[in-house]
Amino acid sequence: MKPIALLKTLLVAALVTLLPASAQTVARKILPNDVLLIRVLNEPDMMAEKKVSAEGKIDYFFIGEVDLNDKSIAEAQKIIRDKLDADYLVNPQVYVEVKQAALQYVTVTGQVNRPGRVEIPPDHEMDVIEAIGAAGDFTRYAKKSRIEVRRKDGTKRYTYDQLKTPEGRVIVMPEDVIWVDESNI
């Protein structure tokens, strides 16, 4: 690696570590349908955009099929680097970024103003209260003491008062269904 390139890499790494934790993004996992931009330093012919398959795999130069399902960006970089280093390049510097994040949704139904699917932002975690807000907030008939979060592994009930506290915060997962019950007015 050239001295100037090494200096730039070290400077960027130092700046990232100085950022407060709140300014750093959540470590997002690679998902099916993400579009990844993969670059290898000083190897412009190896730059590629790859869409992650439904099985979580990509096909990359020389190394073929690579399983990146549920891996972080750092893990993906290491996997690709190690495979290239094994047989093709000497100490390759691999950079992976999510160029286009796959869309993920949660469904909010019941007594909200705009029931339906709500997109989960790709750059930060969304909680149940934020999802309800994105669905237009509670109607005047909402029973805030009965909010259900239905997941593949079961259903849990919460109250608005529980969910609005920092310790009661519930992060939504893709395919969750949030149900806001109707009050008996």
N, C-alpha and C positions, 0 to 999 in steps of 0.2 A: 504494500500500500504506500502511496506517495505521502511524504511528510505533511503536505497541506491538506490532503484528504483525511489523513489521520487526525490532524489538529481540529478540522471541522467536526468530525465524528465525536471526538472527546468533548468539544465545546457544547454541542447539542446535548450530549448525555449529561453533562454537568448542569446545564440549564434546566433540564427536565427534573433532575433530582432536587433542585432548589425550589421548584413550584410547590405551593401548599397542596396537601392531599385533595382538597376540595376543587382545585383547578385541574387536576388530572382526571382523565376520563375513566369510567368504569372499565375494568378488563372484560371486554366483550369476547365471547366465543364465536368462532367461525360457524356459520350456518349454511344449510343448503340454499342455493340461489344467490348467495353473496357473490359479487364480482370482485375478484382480487387483482391487484396490480403487483406483479412480482418483478423485482429488479435485482441484478447481481452487479456490484460495483465493478467498473472497468470492463464489463461484458455487455455492451449495448444490444448485441444480437440476442441476448437471453431475456430481454424485457418482454413481458407478456401479460395480457389480461386474461384471466381464467374464471369462468363461472363454475361455482361449486355445484356438483351434481346432487341429486336428491339423496344419494348415499353419503354425501359429505366428502367426495373425492374430486381431485383435479388431475389432469394429465400434463406433465411438465417436461421440457426438453431433457433428453438423455435418460432421465430417471423414471419416466413413465408415470404410472398411476400413484398418487400420493393421497393417503387418507388424512384429511384435516378436520374431520367431523368432531365438533365440540372442543377444538383446540384454540388456545389463545393465539394472538398474532406472534408473540415471542416464541411459543411452541412451534408454530408453523415455520417460522424463519429457521429455527434450529433443525427441524426435520429435513427441510429442503437443503440447508447448508451441509448437514451431515451426509446426506445422500450424494450431493455433488462432490463433496470432499473425498468420499470413499473411492471414487473411480475416475472423476473427470476434471476437477479443478483443485488447485492448491489453495487452501484457506479462503474459500469464497465468502464474500460479505454479502449476505442475502437480506433484502428488505421486502417486506410484505405489508401491504396496506389494503384496507377494505375500500375499494373505489365506489362501490354501490352496495349498500346494505340491503339484505333481503327484508321485505316488509313482514312485520309480525303484528298480530292483532289480538285483542281481547274483546269479548262481547259484553256490553252493558245493557241490561234489560230491566223491565219493571218500571217503577215510578221515577224515571228520569225524563228530561225534556226531549232528548233526541236518542232514543234507544237504537242500538245497533253496534256495528263493529267500530272499535277505536284503535288507531294505529299506536303501537308502542314505539316511542322514539328509539332509534338505534344507538344514540350517544349517551343515554343515561337511563337509570331505572325509573319505572313509573309505579306508583303505589295505587291502592284501590281508590283513595280520595281523589287523586289526579285523574284516574280513569272516569270516575263519576263526573268530575268537572268537565272533562273532554266530551262527555255525552250530554252536556247542557245542564248539569247539576240536577238536584232533586226537584221533583214537582211538589206542589203544595200538599199532595196526598201521600207523599213518601213517609214510610214508617222507618225513621232513622235508627230505631232500636233493633231493626232486623235487616241486616245486609248479609247476603250469602255469597261466598266465593266457591264456585264449583270447579273442581279440577279432576283430572283423570283418577287421582288417588282418593277422592272423596270430597265432601262438602263441609265447609266450616262456616259458622255464623258469627257475626260481629255486630257491634253497635258503632254508630258514628263516633261517639265519645271515645271508644277504645281505639279506633283507627286514626283519630286525629292526633294522638300522642306519639312522640318519637319512639317510645318503646313498643307501641301497638301498631306501628306502621307495617303494612302487609304489601310486599312487592308483587305485582302481577306477573304472571307467566303467560307465554303465548298459549292461546286456546282456552284460557280461563273464561268462565261465564260469571259475571257479577249480577246478582239479582237484588233489586231494592224492592222490598215488600210494600204493600199498600196499607195505609192506616185505616182503622175502623171508624172513620168520622161519619 
